[in-house]
Amino acid sequence: MKFYYVRTEEKYAKAYFVSFERDCSICDECDEVYAITRKGLYHTRLKGKKQGDFYRAPGCYIGNSKFRNMLKEYRITGYDICDVVVDKWEDQRNNLIDIDASDLKEIVIKGKSGWYMDKDGNDIKRCQKCGHVDFYVKGELHGISVPEDTWDGSDIFSCSNWHGVMLCTERLKEACEKEKIKNIRFIPLDEFTFA
């Protein structure tokens, strides 16, 4: 099975984090945050005139009705839809743009997998309790893999030690390419680097 890291293009408007209420769980072994529980809606702002069908902000993925309808039509699994608050939409000079953002919704990742491994499926150095991988270890990785025996079979998912990061199957990639979804890009996990 081929898996992909989902990101956005540079030529479209970008979504930025504004705020959300949250509780953080900290590992008592390595002192790193291993889970964030959001309370309430995600607040974002968008910057740029060129509209896409899909946006990514830290800890949040956003899709318009074209993107969401594609998910339903192709029976893509592993997500929920919830409201998102767009506080403002600006151009590159920080001037407000009159763009209706009411069509945008958050794509919440529900699919799950275990800890990611190196490209060849070998375990990597991590906290044995929460799975946190130090930055220097990530920098040495040239490609990662998902252990299929821990993956729940969803088309959209995240790894248990890479919360909130959208990974996907070829089904989502092919659906987006066929429907010409704007502002989404797929990087094969076996070619992915953290650098």
Secondary structure as UniProt FT lines:
FT   STRAND          3..7
FT   STRAND          14..26
FT   TURN            28..30
FT   STRAND          33..47
FT   STRAND          54..57
FT   TURN            58..59
FT   STRAND          60..63
FT   HELIX           65..73
FT   TURN            74..75
FT   STRAND          79..83
FT   STRAND          85..90
FT   TURN            92..93
FT   TURN            102..103
FT   STRAND          105..109
FT   STRAND          111..113
FT   STRAND          117..118
FT   TURN            119..120
FT   TURN            128..130
FT   HELIX           135..140
FT   STRAND          144..145
FT   TURN            148..150
FT   STRAND          156..159
FT   TURN            160..161
FT   TURN            163..164
FT   STRAND          167..169
FT   HELIX           170..178
FT   TURN            179..180
FT   TURN            182..183
FT   STRAND          185..188
FT   HELIX           189..191
//
